[in-house]
Amino acid sequence: MIQNRYDLILVGGGMVGLAMAAALAPSGLSMLVVEKQPLDQQLPASLLQTDIIKPQDFALRVSAISPANRLFLQNLGAWQHLAPNRMASYQQMRVWDGDGQGSIHFSAAELAQADLGVIIENHLLQAALLKQINSFGNVTFCFSHSVESLDQQTDAVSLDLTDTDGNSQSISAQLLIAADGAHSKIRQLLGISHSEMDYQQTAFVANVNTQLPHQDTAWQRFTAFGPVAFLPLPQANLCSVVWSLDSDKAEQVTVLKPIDFAQQLQAAFESRLGDVELVSDFAGFALVKRHAKDYLSHRVALVGDAAHTIHPLAGQGVNIGFQDVQQLSQLILQLQYEKRDWGLQANLRPFERARKTENLIMQNAMSGFKNLFASDNMLLTMARNLGMNLLDNNQFIKNEVIKKAIGL
């Protein structure tokens, strides 16, 4: 049963929102997690099976979890709930320029690490976080509810919620954390402005069987029309694909038959893993960079895509969201320990200062890479290929780059 008052309200039941709930659950704070989607849509039962897995059983939406964030999720107790046969670690990354001879090879062995990251289906990570949260008794879930209005008071923030039958209820808390995605309703209700830049690209996701094994490697080719990445799934010849294309090219791809999509994808990837066969549907979503002017308002904090979105070319989206969670949850726990008001905007400023700086750096870096490889200027093409090869031959700098990317 939903009560009228909680210590903390979390809006958004995706990976970032659930990670925040899991991070704060040991505090003993009473929490309510509000999610507009019904539970069975968030976590379809067909995606949670762990016995015999067919290629078509894997979900389209996956994330590349960095070693640093895997450690964070292990410390939360959530990672231990994941089935090993539903995730794939990758020991290498191979990146090359489709318009030249430039390439970079990253290896976990060169860093004395077990791997460079793990590919995991988003739904499964949500399920693992949900299972861990349910081991505590202080978190209530409110699925199939939408936020209609918000009222900021001196010592609390109040929300009006509506379920799918039109029933309404008002709830309040000392702090509201919004993890409700790129089109955050909380951000809109607060009137927090944000910068926005349309990349003029669509990212297509699909799962494919490849003629050659992926070799526990994340592959990415940069083209003038956008990057195409093949990410390893738990079966040796099964990959998750993220293919970003400029809008005019994407319009042509959207209407393709599956067999034609696979053929064009194979050509874009230069048949690096041989013939490609589609084993799922394919879906596209528009790529837009967004950044909220403020991460904080009176008794409200924004995390994850509610505060920032980024180009997926380096797989950093959910990783920087988890870093938001780490920073904010640690600060709240510290303030709670010091018996200070952990919902007060002034006390949460260290979170905003630290994360805005880091997220802006990452956003601008990804935009820079996207623009660099989109140029067909001959001199720039020659320069970037030379730069890639120089970087690949400088082991120290290359290791520093990849360590930063994977959070070591």
Kinemage of the C-alpha trace (Angstrom):
@kinemage 1
@onewidth
@group {chain A} dominant
@subgroup {mainchain}
@vectorlist {calphas} color= white
{ca met a 1} P 0.000 0.000 0.000
{ca ile a 2} L 1.240 3.471 -0.879
{ca gln a 3} L 1.561 5.798 2.091
{ca asn a 4} L 1.265 9.570 2.017
{ca arg a 5} L 4.730 10.309 3.387
{ca tyr a 6} L 8.192 8.842 2.721
{ca asp a 7} L 11.712 9.907 3.496
{ca leu a 8} L 12.643 9.776 -0.177
{ca ile a 9} L 10.838 9.391 -3.517
{ca leu a 10} L 12.571 8.022 -6.606
{ca val a 11} L 10.878 8.620 -9.964
{ca gly a 12} L 12.092 6.178 -12.608
{ca gly a 13} L 12.466 2.399 -12.365
{ca gly a 14} L 15.179 1.914 -14.960
{ca met a 15} L 18.732 0.801 -14.262
{ca val a 16} L 19.870 4.125 -12.814
{ca gly a 17} L 16.803 4.660 -10.641
{ca leu a 18} L 16.946 1.121 -9.261
{ca ala a 19} L 20.683 1.455 -8.610
{ca met a 20} L 19.944 4.540 -6.520
{ca ala a 21} L 17.294 2.655 -4.557
{ca ala a 22} L 19.712 -0.248 -3.996
{ca ala a 23} L 22.485 2.119 -2.888
{ca leu a 24} L 20.253 3.837 -0.318
{ca ala a 25} L 18.254 0.809 0.856
{ca pro a 26} L 20.745 -0.074 3.644
{ca ser a 27} L 20.250 3.412 5.141
{ca gly a 28} L 16.860 2.456 6.536
{ca leu a 29} L 15.204 5.437 4.861
{ca ser a 30} L 11.631 4.792 3.759
{ca met a 31} L 11.554 5.044 -0.034
{ca leu a 32} L 8.977 4.960 -2.793
{ca val a 33} L 9.994 4.091 -6.378
{ca val a 34} L 7.523 5.435 -8.957
{ca glu a 35} L 7.579 3.983 -12.488
{ca lys a 36} L 5.045 4.732 -15.230
{ca gln a 37} L 5.492 1.359 -16.966
{ca pro a 38} L 3.828 -1.779 -15.546
{ca leu a 39} L 6.155 -4.324 -13.990
{ca asp a 40} L 5.618 -6.928 -16.723
{ca gln a 41} L 6.759 -4.427 -19.354
{ca gln a 42} L 9.794 -3.434 -17.333
{ca leu a 43} L 10.796 -7.038 -16.719
{ca pro a 44} L 9.175 -9.440 -19.226
{ca ala a 45} L 9.304 -12.997 -17.898
{ca ser a 46} L 10.548 -14.332 -21.250
{ca leu a 47} L 13.749 -12.346 -20.846
{ca leu a 48} L 14.573 -13.680 -17.398
{ca gln a 49} L 14.991 -17.364 -18.184
{ca thr a 50} L 18.435 -18.768 -17.500
{ca asp a 51} L 18.327 -22.404 -18.672
{ca ile a 52} L 18.540 -23.077 -22.417
{ca ile a 53} L 19.063 -19.762 -24.184
{ca lys a 54} L 18.333 -19.472 -27.889
{ca pro a 55} L 19.819 -16.577 -29.903
{ca gln a 56} L 16.381 -15.006 -30.311
{ca asp a 57} L 15.886 -14.910 -26.516
{ca phe a 58} L 18.356 -12.064 -26.012
{ca ala a 59} L 16.899 -8.569 -25.691
{ca leu a 60} L 17.771 -5.762 -28.085
{ca arg a 61} L 18.790 -3.240 -25.452
{ca val a 62} L 22.096 -4.013 -23.788
{ca ser a 63} L 24.720 -2.022 -21.916
{ca ala a 64} L 28.497 -2.263 -21.714
{ca ile a 65} L 29.189 -2.087 -17.980
{ca ser a 66} L 32.661 -0.836 -17.093
{ca pro a 67} L 34.822 -2.676 -14.521
{ca ala a 68} L 34.437 0.236 -12.094
{ca asn a 69} L 30.653 0.104 -12.282
{ca arg a 70} L 30.636 -3.690 -12.085
{ca leu a 71} L 32.481 -3.324 -8.766
{ca phe a 72} L 29.890 -0.765 -7.672
{ca leu a 73} L 27.046 -3.162 -8.562
{ca gln a 74} L 28.847 -6.002 -6.790
{ca asn a 75} L 29.154 -3.852 -3.677
{ca leu a 76} L 25.412 -3.177 -3.878
{ca gly a 77} L 24.821 -6.947 -3.893
{ca ala a 78} L 23.021 -6.815 -7.258
{ca trp a 79} L 25.640 -8.270 -9.600
{ca gln a 80} L 25.547 -11.584 -7.769
{ca his a 81} L 21.944 -12.097 -8.928
{ca leu a 82} L 22.918 -12.125 -12.623
{ca ala a 83} L 23.111 -15.421 -14.508
{ca pro a 84} L 26.609 -15.928 -16.012
{ca asn a 85} L 25.156 -17.392 -19.218
{ca arg a 86} L 23.286 -14.144 -19.930
{ca met a 87} L 26.316 -11.830 -19.941
{ca ala a 88} L 29.556 -11.634 -21.895
{ca ser a 89} L 32.830 -10.067 -20.825
{ca tyr a 90} L 35.150 -8.709 -23.484
{ca gln a 91} L 38.932 -8.830 -23.222
{ca gln a 92} L 39.706 -6.723 -26.280
{ca met a 93} L 38.453 -3.733 -28.253
{ca arg a 94} L 39.296 -3.221 -31.919
{ca val a 95} L 38.504 0.176 -33.435
{ca trp a 96} L 39.307 1.268 -36.971
{ca asp a 97} L 38.655 4.076 -39.432
{ca gly a 98} L 36.554 2.991 -42.377
{ca asp a 99} L 38.139 5.675 -44.564
{ca gly a 100} L 41.777 4.811 -44.014
{ca gln a 101} L 44.292 2.534 -42.349
{ca gly a 102} L 44.062 3.937 -38.811
{ca ser a 103} L 43.242 1.467 -36.037
{ca ile a 104} L 43.582 0.965 -32.291
{ca his a 105} L 43.666 -2.286 -30.341
{ca phe a 106} L 42.946 -2.255 -26.607
{ca ser a 107} L 43.638 -5.328 -24.496
{ca ala a 108} L 42.729 -6.193 -20.913
{ca ala a 109} L 45.951 -8.207 -20.645
{ca glu a 110} L 47.987 -5.046 -21.251
{ca leu a 111} L 46.280 -3.521 -18.190
{ca ala a 112} L 46.597 -6.707 -16.124
{ca gln a 113} L 42.793 -6.795 -15.933
{ca ala a 114} L 40.400 -9.717 -16.376
{ca asp a 115} L 38.407 -7.806 -18.994
{ca leu a 116} L 37.494 -4.356 -20.307
{ca gly a 117} L 33.811 -4.642 -19.478
{ca val a 118} L 30.698 -6.803 -19.598
{ca ile a 119} L 27.759 -6.748 -22.015
{ca ile a 120} L 24.494 -7.307 -20.151
{ca glu a 121} L 20.843 -7.007 -21.156
{ca asn a 122} L 19.240 -3.980 -19.534
{ca his a 123} L 16.193 -5.930 -18.345
{ca leu a 124} L 18.357 -8.462 -16.543
{ca leu a 125} L 20.282 -5.799 -14.679
{ca gln a 126} L 16.995 -4.185 -13.662
{ca ala a 127} L 15.756 -7.557 -12.391
{ca ala a 128} L 18.960 -8.103 -10.394
{ca leu a 129} L 18.688 -4.654 -8.798
{ca leu a 130} L 15.016 -5.227 -8.024
{ca lys a 131} L 15.811 -8.546 -6.344
{ca gln a 132} L 18.490 -6.924 -4.195
{ca ile a 133} L 16.217 -4.035 -3.205
{ca asn a 134} L 13.478 -6.472 -2.206
{ca ser a 135} L 15.858 -8.053 0.313
{ca phe a 136} L 15.321 -4.882 2.350
{ca gly a 137} L 11.971 -3.947 3.795
{ca asn a 138} L 12.034 -0.189 3.436
{ca val a 139} L 11.411 0.283 -0.313
{ca thr a 140} L 7.909 0.383 -1.821
{ca phe a 141} L 7.324 0.090 -5.581
{ca cys a 142} L 4.644 1.953 -7.423
{ca phe a 143} L 4.419 0.721 -11.023
{ca ser a 144} L 1.908 1.962 -13.634
{ca his a 145} L 1.754 5.417 -12.018
{ca ser a 146} L 2.454 8.777 -13.638
{ca val a 147} L 3.478 12.050 -12.022
{ca glu a 148} L 0.910 14.746 -12.727
{ca ser a 149} L 2.129 17.666 -10.627
{ca leu a 150} L 4.829 18.681 -8.188
{ca asp a 151} L 4.879 21.106 -5.270
{ca gln a 152} L 8.052 22.215 -3.479
{ca gln a 153} L 7.545 23.154 0.157
{ca thr a 154} L 10.030 24.324 2.781
{ca asp a 155} L 10.751 20.934 4.311
{ca ala a 156} L 9.313 18.581 1.699
{ca val a 157} L 8.366 18.030 -1.914
{ca ser a 158} L 4.912 16.705 -2.850
{ca leu a 159} L 3.777 14.760 -5.916
{ca asp a 160} L 0.354 13.984 -7.309
{ca leu a 161} L 0.313 10.498 -8.844
{ca thr a 162} L -2.263 8.964 -11.179
{ca asp a 163} L -2.644 5.267 -12.020
{ca thr a 164} L -3.931 3.790 -15.282
{ca asp a 165} L -7.525 3.869 -13.989
{ca gly a 166} L -7.333 7.592 -13.286
{ca asn a 167} L -7.096 7.265 -9.505
{ca ser a 168} L -4.997 9.965 -7.842
{ca gln a 169} L -2.933 10.152 -4.685
{ca ser a 170} L -0.666 12.789 -3.139
{ca ile a 171} L 2.634 11.800 -1.541
{ca ser a 172} L 5.491 13.790 -0.058
{ca ala a 173} L 9.106 13.260 0.966
{ca gln a 174} L 12.181 15.037 2.237
{ca leu a 175} L 13.889 14.568 -1.131
{ca leu a 176} L 12.838 13.612 -4.658
{ca ile a 177} L 15.377 11.999 -7.007
{ca ala a 178} L 14.430 12.032 -10.688
{ca ala a 179} L 15.811 9.203 -12.821
{ca asp a 180} L 12.948 9.304 -15.296
{ca gly a 181} L 14.896 9.452 -18.525
{ca ala a 182} L 15.766 11.831 -21.322
{ca his a 183} L 12.255 13.335 -21.462
{ca ser a 184} L 12.064 13.684 -17.675
{ca lys a 185} L 8.623 14.777 -16.488
{ca ile a 186} L 10.173 16.009 -13.234
{ca arg a 187} L 12.637 18.221 -15.115
{ca gln a 188} L 9.771 19.635 -17.163
{ca leu a 189} L 7.551 20.299 -14.140
{ca leu a 190} L 10.404 22.131 -12.415
{ca gly a 191} L 11.073 24.226 -15.500
{ca ile a 192} L 14.759 23.286 -15.493
{ca ser a 193} L 16.163 24.354 -18.836
{ca his a 194} L 18.547 22.168 -20.793
{ca ser a 195} L 20.825 22.493 -23.781
{ca glu a 196} L 20.013 20.194 -26.666
{ca met a 197} L 21.834 19.243 -29.849
{ca asp a 198} L 20.341 16.833 -32.342
{ca tyr a 199} L 23.124 14.615 -33.695
{ca gln a 200} L 21.013 14.126 -36.837
{ca gln a 201} L 21.598 10.409 -36.474
{ca thr a 202} L 19.582 7.288 -35.685
{ca ala a 203} L 21.061 4.367 -33.766
{ca phe a 204} L 19.800 0.956 -34.896
{ca val a 205} L 20.040 -1.961 -32.488
{ca ala a 206} L 19.770 -5.646 -33.388
{ca asn a 207} L 21.160 -9.058 -32.518
{ca val a 208} L 23.003 -11.037 -35.182
{ca asn a 209} L 24.708 -14.359 -35.752
{ca thr a 210} L 28.117 -14.003 -37.372
{ca gln a 211} L 29.963 -16.513 -39.514
{ca leu a 212} L 33.157 -16.019 -37.482
{ca pro a 213} L 33.315 -15.963 -33.661
{ca his a 214} L 33.488 -12.567 -31.971
{ca gln a 215} L 36.540 -13.659 -29.938
{ca asp a 216} L 35.273 -11.915 -26.776
{ca thr a 217} L 36.036 -8.640 -28.526
{ca ala a 218} L 34.104 -5.372 -28.889
{ca trp a 219} L 34.471 -4.253 -32.517
{ca gln a 220} L 33.796 -0.762 -33.869
{ca arg a 221} L 34.259 0.718 -37.315
{ca phe a 222} L 33.945 4.473 -37.837
{ca thr a 223} L 32.396 5.574 -41.129
{ca ala a 224} L 31.560 8.968 -42.579
{ca phe a 225} L 27.878 8.204 -41.871
{ca gly a 226} L 28.352 7.059 -38.268
{ca pro a 227} L 29.969 4.242 -36.234
{ca val a 228} L 28.918 0.594 -36.318
{ca ala a 229} L 29.692 -1.591 -33.304
{ca phe a 230} L 29.492 -5.363 -32.826
{ca leu a 231} L 29.411 -6.270 -29.138
{ca pro a 232} L 29.878 -9.850 -27.922
{ca leu a 233} L 26.974 -11.768 -26.433
{ca pro a 234} L 27.432 -14.992 -24.406
{ca gln a 235} L 27.385 -17.286 -27.446
{ca ala a 236} L 30.535 -17.363 -29.568
{ca asn a 237} L 28.911 -16.225 -32.821
{ca leu a 238} L 26.238 -13.955 -31.368
{ca cys a 239} L 26.614 -10.166 -31.268
{ca ser a 240} L 24.585 -7.155 -30.219
{ca val a 241} L 24.829 -4.433 -32.864
{ca val a 242} L 24.626 -0.657 -32.497
{ca trp a 243} L 24.689 0.979 -35.926
{ca ser a 244} L 24.498 4.781 -35.926
{ca leu a 245} L 23.603 6.443 -39.213
{ca asp a 246} L 23.025 9.979 -40.429
{ca ser a 247} L 19.322 10.759 -40.706
{ca asp a 248} L 19.096 10.606 -44.512
{ca lys a 249} L 20.770 7.201 -44.603
{ca ala a 250} L 18.712 6.020 -41.624
{ca glu a 251} L 15.446 6.733 -43.436
{ca gln a 252} L 16.483 4.304 -46.159
{ca val a 253} L 17.510 1.628 -43.645
{ca thr a 254} L 14.321 1.885 -41.573
{ca val a 255} L 12.180 0.420 -44.369
{ca leu a 256} L 14.515 -2.448 -45.264
{ca lys a 257} L 13.494 -6.081 -45.059
{ca pro a 258} L 15.465 -8.042 -42.431
{ca ile a 259} L 17.617 -9.838 -45.001
{ca asp a 260} L 18.504 -6.537 -46.697
{ca phe a 261} L 19.247 -4.912 -43.326
{ca ala a 262} L 21.680 -7.738 -42.544
{ca gln a 263} L 23.402 -7.370 -45.909
{ca gln a 264} L 23.863 -3.620 -45.555
{ca leu a 265} L 25.037 -4.035 -41.961
{ca gln a 266} L 27.594 -6.613 -43.075
{ca ala a 267} L 28.877 -4.229 -45.753
{ca ala a 268} L 29.106 -1.336 -43.273
{ca phe a 269} L 31.156 -3.596 -40.993
{ca glu a 270} L 33.385 -4.680 -43.904
{ca ser a 271} L 32.432 -8.328 -43.255
{ca arg a 272} L 34.986 -8.355 -40.454
{ca leu a 273} L 33.192 -11.332 -38.862
{ca gly a 274} L 32.053 -12.898 -42.125
{ca asp a 275} L 28.396 -13.311 -43.098
{ca val a 276} L 25.801 -11.672 -40.847
{ca glu a 277} L 22.362 -13.123 -40.095
{ca leu a 278} L 19.693 -11.188 -38.232
{ca val a 279} L 18.223 -13.185 -35.315
{ca ser a 280} L 15.991 -10.425 -33.920
{ca asp a 281} L 13.981 -7.458 -35.025
{ca phe a 282} L 15.871 -4.218 -35.532
{ca ala a 283} L 14.836 -0.904 -34.021
{ca gly a 284} L 16.087 2.662 -34.313
{ca phe a 285} L 16.089 5.616 -31.945
{ca ala a 286} L 17.111 9.225 -32.537
{ca leu a 287} L 20.374 10.436 -31.000
{ca val a 288} L 20.248 13.743 -29.148
{ca lys a 289} L 22.733 15.303 -26.738
{ca arg a 290} L 21.053 16.949 -23.749
{ca his a 291} L 22.403 18.552 -20.623
{ca ala a 292} L 20.338 20.063 -17.808
{ca lys a 293} L 21.373 23.540 -16.686
{ca asp a 294} L 20.856 22.444 -13.077
{ca tyr a 295} L 21.042 19.000 -11.489
{ca leu a 296} L 19.428 20.330 -8.315
{ca ser a 297} L 16.327 22.233 -7.346
{ca his a 298} L 14.732 22.735 -3.937
{ca arg a 299} L 14.607 19.183 -2.471
{ca val a 300} L 14.997 17.627 -5.932
{ca ala a 301} L 17.998 16.028 -7.674
{ca leu a 302} L 18.353 14.785 -11.260
{ca val a 303} L 20.480 11.757 -12.196
{ca gly a 304} L 21.170 9.726 -15.325
{ca asp a 305} L 19.413 10.607 -18.575
{ca ala a 306} L 17.162 13.053 -16.741
{ca ala a 307} L 20.279 15.222 -16.372
{ca his a 308} L 22.284 14.275 -19.480
{ca thr a 309} L 22.261 12.152 -22.626
{ca ile a 310} L 25.259 11.256 -24.757
{ca his a 311} L 26.185 9.662 -28.094
{ca pro a 312} L 26.429 5.860 -27.659
{ca leu a 313} L 29.662 5.463 -29.645
{ca ala a 314} L 31.697 4.660 -26.501
{ca gly a 315} L 28.939 2.995 -24.478
{ca gln a 316} L 29.208 5.539 -21.675
{ca gly a 317} L 25.519 6.449 -21.190
{ca val a 318} L 24.480 4.208 -18.293
{ca asn a 319} L 28.028 4.194 -16.921
{ca ile a 320} L 28.025 7.911 -16.219
{ca gly a 321} L 24.503 7.486 -14.845
{ca phe a 322} L 25.826 4.958 -12.337
{ca gln a 323} L 28.590 7.413 -11.448
{ca asp a 324} L 25.878 9.983 -10.674
{ca val a 325} L 24.291 7.414 -8.367
{ca gln a 326} L 27.561 6.685 -6.584
{ca gln a 327} L 28.303 10.354 -5.987
{ca leu a 328} L 24.823 11.296 -4.793
{ca ser a 329} L 24.141 8.197 -2.684
{ca gln a 330} L 27.477 8.485 -0.878
{ca leu a 331} L 26.797 12.142 -0.142
{ca ile a 332} L 23.296 11.411 1.195
{ca leu a 333} L 24.632 8.627 3.424
{ca gln a 334} L 27.385 10.909 4.725
{ca leu a 335} L 24.900 13.687 5.490
{ca gln a 336} L 22.603 11.191 7.199
{ca tyr a 337} L 25.514 9.949 9.342
{ca glu a 338} L 26.384 13.547 10.279
{ca lys a 339} L 22.720 14.192 11.150
{ca arg a 340} L 22.507 16.997 8.606
{ca asp a 341} L 19.581 17.674 6.280
{ca trp a 342} L 20.345 15.325 3.359
{ca gly a 343} L 17.486 16.757 1.291
{ca leu a 344} L 18.671 20.366 1.447
{ca gln a 345} L 19.824 21.723 -1.891
{ca ala a 346} L 22.829 23.537 -0.401
{ca asn a 347} L 24.074 20.309 1.191
{ca leu a 348} L 23.876 18.444 -2.141
{ca arg a 349} L 25.985 20.976 -4.074
{ca pro a 350} L 29.142 18.807 -4.040
{ca phe a 351} L 27.265 16.205 -6.119
{ca glu a 352} L 26.195 18.777 -8.699
{ca arg a 353} L 29.623 20.387 -9.011
{ca ala a 354} L 31.467 17.096 -9.426
{ca arg a 355} L 29.086 15.381 -11.812
{ca lys a 356} L 28.331 18.366 -14.072
{ca thr a 357} L 32.041 18.821 -14.739
{ca glu a 358} L 32.694 15.133 -15.459
{ca asn a 359} L 29.578 14.692 -17.581
{ca leu a 360} L 30.279 17.775 -19.698
{ca ile a 361} L 33.808 16.551 -20.390
{ca met a 362} L 32.499 13.145 -21.479
{ca gln a 363} L 29.689 14.634 -23.581
{ca asn a 364} L 32.029 16.997 -25.408
{ca ala a 365} L 34.572 14.244 -25.984
{ca met a 366} L 31.953 11.987 -27.578
{ca ser a 367} L 30.645 14.850 -29.735
{ca gly a 368} L 34.204 15.607 -30.798
{ca phe a 369} L 34.825 12.006 -31.830
{ca lys a 370} L 31.550 11.918 -33.723
{ca asn a 371} L 32.390 15.109 -35.643
{ca leu a 372} L 36.001 14.091 -36.249
{ca phe a 373} L 35.062 10.839 -37.952
{ca ala a 374} L 32.124 12.378 -39.831
{ca ser a 375} L 34.429 14.701 -41.788
{ca asp a 376} L 35.448 13.690 -45.305
{ca asn a 377} L 38.158 16.348 -45.512
{ca met a 378} L 41.217 14.573 -46.933
{ca leu a 379} L 43.746 16.274 -44.683
{ca leu a 380} L 41.645 15.644 -41.587
{ca thr a 381} L 41.150 12.010 -42.621
{ca met a 382} L 44.894 11.570 -43.005
{ca ala a 383} L 45.515 13.287 -39.667
{ca arg a 384} L 43.042 11.168 -37.698
{ca asn a 385} L 44.384 7.944 -39.210
{ca leu a 386} L 47.916 8.986 -38.333
{ca gly a 387} L 46.740 9.914 -34.829
{ca met a 388} L 45.051 6.537 -34.305
{ca asn a 389} L 48.167 4.662 -35.349
{ca leu a 390} L 50.444 6.833 -33.215
{ca leu a 391} L 48.171 6.239 -30.220
{ca asp a 392} L 48.105 2.506 -30.885
{ca asn a 393} L 51.913 2.443 -30.847
{ca asn a 394} L 52.231 4.429 -27.602
{ca gln a 395} L 51.403 1.858 -24.953
{ca phe a 396} L 51.529 4.234 -21.991
{ca ile a 397} L 49.145 6.841 -23.420
{ca lys a 398} L 46.882 4.147 -24.855
{ca asn a 399} L 46.613 2.482 -21.458
{ca glu a 400} L 45.812 5.795 -19.788
{ca val a 401} L 43.030 6.443 -22.319
{ca ile a 402} L 41.380 3.062 -21.826
{ca lys a 403} L 41.784 3.195 -18.032
{ca lys a 404} L 39.891 6.493 -18.015
{ca ala a 405} L 37.190 5.053 -20.273
{ca ile a 406} L 36.575 1.970 -18.109
{ca gly a 407} L 36.830 3.791 -14.785
{ca leu a 408} L 40.080 2.361 -13.443
